Amino acid sequence: MSALLVGLLALAGCSSEGPGTSASVSADPTVQTVPATVQLSWIFNEEFAGEYFAETAGYYAAAGLGPVQLVPGPSAGVPELISGTADVAFSDAVTIGAAVARERAPLKILGAVFQQNPFAVISLAGGADIATPQDMIGKRIGVQDGNSALFSALLAANGIGADEVTVVPVQFDPAPLVNGEVDGFVAYLTNEPLVLEARGIATTTLPFATNGLPFVAKTITAADETIAENREMLKSFLRAEIQGWADALGNVDETVRLVTEQFGADLDLDPVAVRAGAEEQNTLVVSDETVANGLFTISPELQERTLASLSAAGIEVAADDLFDLSLLAEVYAEFPELVALGS
């Protein structure tokens, strides 16, 4: 199977027209495909544009994968990976790092779609106007259950005690912020602030990345067992993902269409907010590192910053216990032309 997949991937590389084209490729019907289940961290919005392109352009199929089941969240991915109900999950370094350090979860980060994490505490510009970590003291902060570890890490990294803020359990709809039920709200810079802006509501953002937690996010994570037993499947997935995200970076119009008319058609998402989110997240996907070495790569410096973020939050984990970047390295070694798609 490994040899067949490698041969098939080589053929797929010849048929792709490059980033932004969303050119369809065809799988070899004589090769048996390998199923894969992918746990997404959020709903079918623009955050998973690369996955939509990989599916609709046929990159998954051409890589010998199929069917590929994209399971919408919200979910941090840890339970699904450990239970074996997902082969791959999109998560973040803090959540995975905490699971590895505190629960000895047998998980590894294979790469990161977002070179910089987009988590933030948002507040109303005409309200609490939380611009610094200290501004949160004495305030009511809406925190989703899945983001509780992240928020705790933000407090710890800035020397703020858990008893100095009031955590209010919320869902992912920012209505409690708009209605004045909370002063701040944990959000994604590529999502909720843009949704509110489209409604004419100005917000102030407190980014995690510039306030003690510059960790990688939208991490591609798998269980150790899957890495050991299905390495070629994971490499095929990474290869298709690189192609899909290269297309997404070059075609925001098609991203908006795929979200609003296909994958997220029943979610009634605002096309204006979807476009703004897609444009904003593209700035998180591309970096000097990806231009030099390809999409999803995590430089040694970024690994160190991520581990320092975790340490500041009281999460001690070694790089070898958190990252396994060897699969991505092998993909780029086998298909060096993919490196150019990271620019």
C-alpha positions as CSV (number, residue, x, y, z in Angstrom):
1,M,0.0,0.0,0.0
2,S,2.8,2.4,0.8
3,A,4.4,2.0,-2.6
4,L,1.1,2.4,-4.3
5,L,0.3,5.6,-2.4
6,V,3.7,7.1,-3.2
7,G,3.2,6.4,-6.9
8,L,-0.3,7.8,-6.8
9,L,0.9,11.0,-5.1
10,A,3.5,11.5,-7.8
11,L,0.8,11.3,-10.5
12,A,-1.4,13.7,-8.6
13,G,1.5,16.2,-8.4
14,C,1.7,16.2,-12.1
15,S,-2.0,17.0,-12.6
16,S,-2.3,19.8,-10.1
17,E,-2.2,23.3,-11.6
18,G,-0.9,25.0,-8.5
19,P,-2.2,27.3,-5.8
20,G,-5.4,29.2,-6.3
21,T,-6.6,27.1,-9.2
22,S,-8.7,24.5,-7.4
23,A,-8.0,22.2,-10.2
24,S,-9.7,18.8,-9.9
25,V,-7.5,15.7,-9.8
26,S,-8.5,12.1,-10.3
27,A,-7.7,9.1,-8.2
28,D,-6.5,5.9,-9.8
29,P,-9.6,3.6,-9.7
30,T,-7.4,0.5,-9.5
31,V,-6.0,1.6,-6.1
32,Q,-8.0,0.8,-2.9
33,T,-8.5,4.0,-1.0
34,V,-7.9,4.4,2.8
35,P,-10.7,5.9,4.9
36,A,-9.9,8.8,7.3
37,T,-11.9,10.6,9.9
38,V,-10.9,14.2,10.7
39,Q,-12.2,15.9,13.8
40,L,-12.6,19.7,13.2
41,S,-12.3,22.1,16.1
42,W,-15.2,24.2,15.0
43,I,-18.3,24.4,12.7
44,F,-18.1,24.3,8.9
45,N,-17.0,27.9,8.5
46,E,-14.1,29.5,6.6
47,E,-11.6,28.1,9.2
48,F,-11.4,24.8,7.3
49,A,-11.1,26.3,3.8
50,G,-8.1,24.1,3.0
51,E,-10.1,21.0,3.9
52,Y,-12.9,22.0,1.6
53,F,-10.6,22.5,-1.3
54,A,-8.8,19.2,-0.6
55,E,-12.1,17.4,-0.8
56,T,-13.8,19.2,-3.7
57,A,-10.6,19.4,-5.9
58,G,-10.0,15.7,-5.4
59,Y,-6.7,16.0,-3.5
60,Y,-7.8,13.6,-0.8
61,A,-8.9,11.0,-3.4
62,A,-5.8,11.5,-5.5
63,A,-3.7,10.8,-2.4
64,G,-5.4,7.5,-1.9
65,L,-7.7,8.6,0.9
66,G,-11.4,8.0,0.9
67,P,-13.9,8.5,2.1
68,V,-12.6,11.4,4.2
69,Q,-15.1,12.3,6.9
70,L,-14.9,15.9,8.2
71,V,-16.6,15.9,11.5
72,P,-17.6,19.4,12.7
73,G,-17.0,20.6,16.2
74,P,-16.7,22.4,18.5
75,S,-14.2,19.9,19.9
76,A,-10.6,20.1,21.1
77,G,-10.0,16.7,19.5
78,V,-8.3,15.0,22.4
79,P,-11.2,12.6,23.4
80,E,-11.7,11.6,19.7
81,L,-8.0,10.9,19.1
82,I,-7.6,8.9,22.3
83,S,-10.7,6.8,21.7
84,G,-9.8,6.2,18.1
85,T,-12.9,7.7,16.7
86,A,-10.8,10.2,14.8
87,D,-7.5,9.6,12.9
88,V,-6.6,13.3,12.8
89,A,-7.8,16.3,14.8
90,F,-7.3,20.0,14.5
91,S,-6.6,21.6,17.9
92,D,-4.0,23.9,19.5
93,A,-0.7,23.6,21.3
94,V,-2.0,24.5,24.7
95,T,-4.8,21.9,24.7
96,I,-2.6,19.1,23.3
97,G,0.3,20.1,25.5
98,A,-1.8,20.1,28.7
99,A,-3.2,16.6,27.7
100,V,0.3,15.3,27.1
101,A,1.8,16.8,30.3
102,R,-1.0,16.2,32.7
103,E,-2.7,13.1,31.4
104,R,0.1,11.5,29.6
105,A,-2.0,11.5,26.5
106,P,-0.2,9.7,23.6
107,L,-0.6,12.5,21.1
108,K,1.7,14.4,18.8
109,I,1.4,17.6,16.8
110,L,2.4,16.9,13.2
111,G,2.2,20.5,11.9
112,A,0.4,23.8,12.4
113,V,-1.9,25.4,9.9
114,F,-1.8,28.7,11.9
115,Q,1.7,29.9,12.6
116,Q,0.3,32.3,15.2
117,N,-2.7,31.5,17.3
118,P,-5.8,33.7,16.8
119,F,-7.3,33.4,20.3
120,A,-8.3,36.6,22.0
121,V,-10.5,38.1,24.7
122,I,-12.8,40.5,23.0
123,S,-14.9,43.3,24.6
124,L,-17.1,46.1,23.5
125,A,-15.2,49.1,22.5
126,G,-17.8,51.3,24.2
127,G,-18.0,48.9,27.2
128,A,-15.3,47.2,29.2
129,D,-12.7,48.0,26.5
130,I,-10.3,45.3,27.7
131,A,-7.0,46.1,26.1
132,T,-4.5,44.6,28.5
133,P,-4.4,41.5,30.7
134,Q,-4.8,43.6,33.8
135,D,-8.0,45.1,32.4
136,M,-9.6,41.7,33.0
137,I,-9.2,41.9,36.8
138,G,-12.6,42.2,38.4
139,K,-14.3,41.6,35.1
140,R,-16.8,38.9,34.0
141,I,-15.2,36.8,31.2
142,G,-17.2,34.5,29.1
143,V,-15.3,31.3,28.6
144,Q,-16.4,28.2,26.6
145,D,-15.8,24.8,28.2
146,G,-13.4,23.8,25.4
147,N,-11.4,27.0,25.9
148,S,-11.1,26.8,29.7
149,A,-7.5,25.5,29.6
150,L,-6.5,28.2,27.2
151,F,-8.0,31.0,29.4
152,S,-6.3,29.6,32.5
153,A,-3.1,29.6,30.6
154,L,-3.6,33.3,29.7
155,L,-4.2,34.2,33.3
156,A,-1.1,32.2,34.5
157,A,1.1,33.7,31.8
158,N,0.2,37.2,33.0
159,G,0.4,36.5,36.7
160,I,-3.4,36.9,37.3
161,G,-5.0,34.7,39.9
162,A,-8.1,32.7,39.0
163,D,-9.9,34.4,41.8
164,E,-9.3,37.9,40.3
165,V,-11.7,37.4,37.4
166,T,-15.2,35.9,37.3
167,V,-15.4,33.1,34.7
168,V,-18.9,32.9,33.2
169,P,-19.6,29.7,31.2
170,V,-20.8,30.5,27.7
171,Q,-21.3,28.9,24.3
172,F,-19.7,30.3,21.2
173,D,-22.4,32.8,20.3
174,P,-21.1,36.3,21.4
175,A,-24.7,37.3,22.3
176,P,-23.8,37.4,26.1
177,L,-21.1,40.0,25.3
178,V,-23.5,42.1,23.2
179,N,-26.2,41.8,25.8
180,G,-23.9,42.9,28.7
181,E,-24.0,39.6,30.5
182,V,-20.2,39.4,30.4
183,D,-17.5,42.1,30.0
184,G,-15.1,40.0,27.9
185,F,-15.5,36.9,25.7
186,V,-12.9,34.3,24.5
187,A,-13.0,34.4,20.8
188,Y,-11.0,33.8,17.5
189,L,-9.7,36.9,15.9
190,T,-10.8,35.5,12.5
191,N,-14.3,34.9,13.7
192,E,-16.4,36.6,16.3
193,P,-14.9,40.1,16.1
194,L,-15.5,40.1,12.3
195,V,-19.0,38.8,12.7
196,L,-19.8,41.6,15.2
197,E,-18.0,44.2,12.9
198,A,-20.3,43.1,10.1
199,R,-23.2,44.0,12.4
200,G,-21.7,47.4,13.1
201,I,-20.5,46.5,16.6
202,A,-17.0,47.7,17.4
203,T,-14.8,45.5,19.7
204,T,-11.5,45.8,21.5
205,T,-9.2,42.7,21.2
206,L,-6.7,41.3,23.7
207,P,-4.7,38.7,21.6
208,F,-3.2,35.7,23.4
209,A,-0.3,35.7,20.9
210,T,1.0,39.1,22.0
211,N,0.3,38.7,25.7
212,G,2.4,35.8,26.8
213,L,1.1,32.9,24.6
214,P,2.7,32.9,21.1
215,F,1.8,29.3,20.5
216,V,0.9,27.5,17.3
217,A,-2.8,26.8,16.6
218,K,-5.0,24.8,14.3
219,T,-2.5,22.1,14.9
220,I,-2.7,18.8,12.9
221,T,-2.6,16.2,15.7
222,A,-2.7,12.4,15.7
223,A,-2.3,9.6,18.3
224,D,1.0,7.8,18.6
225,E,-0.7,4.6,17.7
226,T,-1.9,6.1,14.4
227,I,1.5,7.5,13.6
228,A,3.0,4.0,14.2
229,E,0.5,2.0,12.3
230,N,-0.8,4.4,9.6
231,R,2.1,6.6,8.8
232,E,1.6,6.5,5.1
233,M,-2.1,7.5,5.5
234,L,-1.1,10.5,7.6
235,K,1.6,11.5,5.1
236,S,-1.0,11.3,2.3
237,F,-3.4,13.4,4.4
238,L,-0.7,16.1,4.9
239,R,0.1,16.1,1.2
240,A,-3.5,16.7,0.3
241,E,-3.8,19.3,3.0
242,I,-0.9,21.3,1.6
243,Q,-2.5,21.4,-1.8
244,G,-5.9,22.3,-0.4
245,W,-4.6,25.2,1.7
246,A,-2.5,26.4,-1.2
247,D,-5.7,26.7,-3.2
248,A,-7.5,28.4,-0.3
249,L,-4.8,31.0,0.1
250,G,-5.2,32.0,-3.6
251,N,-8.9,31.9,-3.9
252,V,-11.0,33.7,-1.3
253,D,-14.0,34.0,-3.6
254,E,-14.2,30.2,-3.9
255,T,-13.7,29.8,-0.2
256,V,-16.8,32.0,0.4
257,R,-18.7,29.9,-2.1
258,L,-17.7,26.6,-0.6
259,V,-18.6,27.8,2.9
260,T,-21.9,29.5,2.2
261,E,-23.2,27.3,-0.6
262,Q,-21.8,23.9,0.2
263,F,-20.2,22.8,3.5
264,G,-21.8,25.5,5.7
265,A,-24.9,26.0,3.6
266,D,-27.3,25.3,6.5
267,L,-25.6,27.5,9.0
268,D,-26.8,30.8,7.5
269,L,-23.3,32.4,7.7
270,D,-22.8,36.0,6.6
271,P,-20.8,36.0,3.4
272,V,-19.2,39.4,4.4
273,A,-18.0,37.9,7.7
274,V,-16.8,34.7,5.9
275,R,-14.8,36.7,3.4
276,A,-13.2,38.8,6.2
277,G,-12.4,35.7,8.2
278,A,-10.8,34.0,5.2
279,E,-8.7,37.0,4.4
280,E,-7.6,37.4,8.0
281,Q,-6.7,33.8,8.6
282,N,-4.5,33.7,5.5
283,T,-2.1,36.1,7.3
284,L,-1.8,33.4,10.0
285,V,-1.2,30.6,7.6
286,V,1.7,32.2,5.7
287,S,5.0,33.2,7.4
288,D,8.7,33.5,6.6
289,E,8.9,29.9,7.8
290,T,6.3,28.6,5.4
291,V,7.8,30.6,2.5
292,A,11.2,29.0,3.1
293,N,10.2,25.5,4.1
294,G,6.5,24.9,3.2
295,L,3.0,25.1,4.8
296,F,2.4,23.7,8.3
297,T,6.1,23.7,9.2
298,I,7.1,24.7,12.8
299,S,10.5,26.2,13.0
300,P,12.8,25.4,16.0
301,E,12.2,29.0,17.2
302,L,8.5,28.7,17.0
303,Q,8.7,25.4,18.9
304,E,10.7,27.1,21.6
305,R,8.2,29.9,21.8
306,T,5.4,27.4,22.0
307,L,7.0,25.5,24.8
308,A,7.8,28.8,26.6
309,S,4.1,29.7,26.3
310,L,3.1,26.4,27.9
311,S,5.7,26.7,30.6
312,A,4.5,30.2,31.5
313,A,1.0,28.6,31.9
314,G,2.4,25.9,34.2
315,I,2.5,23.2,31.5
316,E,5.8,21.5,31.3
317,V,6.4,19.3,28.3
318,A,9.4,18.4,26.2
319,A,9.5,19.1,22.5
320,D,9.9,15.4,21.6
321,D,6.8,14.6,23.7
322,L,4.7,17.2,21.9
323,F,5.9,17.4,18.3
324,D,6.5,14.8,15.6
325,L,7.4,16.8,12.6
326,S,9.1,13.9,10.8
327,L,6.1,13.0,8.7
328,L,5.8,16.5,7.3
329,A,9.6,16.5,6.6
330,E,9.2,13.2,4.7
331,V,6.4,14.6,2.6
332,Y,8.5,17.6,1.6
333,A,11.5,15.4,0.9
334,E,9.4,13.2,-1.4
335,F,7.6,16.1,-3.1
336,P,9.9,19.2,-2.9
337,E,7.7,21.1,-5.3
338,L,5.2,21.5,-2.5
339,V,7.5,23.8,-0.6
340,A,6.7,26.6,-3.1
341,L,3.0,26.4,-2.2
342,G,3.8,27.9,1.2
343,S,4.3,31.4,-0.1
